[in-house]
Amino acid sequence: MKQDVTGAKLFREAVAATPQDIRQQMEWSFHIADEIEDALKAKGMTQKELAERIGTSAAAVSRWLGGGHNFTLSTLAKISVVLDTPLIYVAK
């Protein structure tokens, strides 16, 4: 049990030491991955089908859905068009 407490403490310390911008990037990345996964389910589309329609591999889509991916605007635009789902919003 002591290892679990120590591990949790180390995790909290690591998160606290992570720069805010990196934490924000990771939060956005995981949120986008969730949105893509939800849209795939809603459309009844597989990861492989999405990959084929945007010109990438199924393995790449799988990595994206795992979270933590640093998406480019180009990739987000392709995914958004194929899924007919806005993934990001930009304030004007």
C-alpha positions in Angstrom: 0.0 0.0 0.0 2.9 2.4 0.8 4.0 2.1 -2.9 0.6 3.2 -4.1 0.8 6.3 -1.8 4.3 7.1 -2.9 3.4 6.6 -6.6 0.4 8.9 -6.2 2.6 11.5 -4.5 5.2 11.3 -7.3 2.5 11.6 -9.9 1.0 14.7 -8.3 4.5 16.2 -8.0 5.2 15.5 -11.7 1.9 17.1 -12.7 2.6 20.1 -10.6 6.1 20.5 -12.1 4.7 20.3 -15.7 4.4 23.8 -17.3 0.8 25.1 -17.6 1.0 25.4 -21.3 2.0 21.7 -21.7 -0.9 20.7 -19.3 -3.3 22.8 -21.4 -2.0 21.2 -24.6 -2.6 17.7 -23.2 -6.0 18.6 -21.9 -7.0 19.8 -25.4 -5.5 16.8 -27.1 -7.4 14.4 -24.9 -10.6 16.4 -25.4 -10.2 16.4 -29.2 -9.5 12.6 -29.1 -12.8 12.1 -27.2 -14.7 14.3 -29.7 -13.3 12.2 -32.7 -14.2 9.0 -31.0 -17.7 10.2 -30.2 -18.2 11.4 -33.8 -16.9 8.0 -35.2 -19.5 6.2 -33.0 -22.3 8.6 -34.0 -21.5 8.1 -37.7 -21.0 4.3 -37.3 -17.5 4.7 -38.9 -14.4 2.7 -38.0 -11.0 4.0 -37.3 -9.8 2.3 -40.5 -12.5 4.0 -42.6 -11.6 7.4 -41.2 -7.9 6.7 -41.9 -8.7 5.7 -45.5 -10.8 8.8 -46.1 -8.2 11.2 -44.8 -5.2 9.4 -46.3 -3.4 8.1 -43.2 -3.0 4.7 -41.5 -5.4 3.1 -39.1 -2.4 3.0 -36.6 -2.1 6.8 -36.8 -5.8 7.2 -36.0 -5.5 4.7 -33.1 -2.6 6.8 -31.7 -4.7 10.0 -32.0 -7.5 8.4 -30.1 -5.1 7.4 -27.3 -4.8 11.1 -26.5 -1.6 13.2 -26.2 -1.2 13.8 -30.0 -0.1 17.2 -31.1 -2.7 17.7 -33.9 -1.9 20.1 -36.8 -4.7 22.4 -38.0 -4.5 20.6 -41.4 -5.2 17.2 -39.8 -8.0 18.6 -37.6 -9.6 20.2 -40.7 -9.4 16.9 -42.6 -11.0 15.0 -39.7 -13.7 17.6 -39.2 -14.7 17.5 -42.9 -14.8 13.7 -43.1 -16.8 13.5 -39.8 -18.8 16.6 -40.6 -18.1 17.6 -37.0 -16.3 20.8 -35.8 -13.5 19.8 -33.5 -12.2 23.2 -32.6 -13.8 26.6 -32.3 -11.9 29.9 -32.8 -13.2 33.1 -31.3 -13.5 35.9 -33.7 
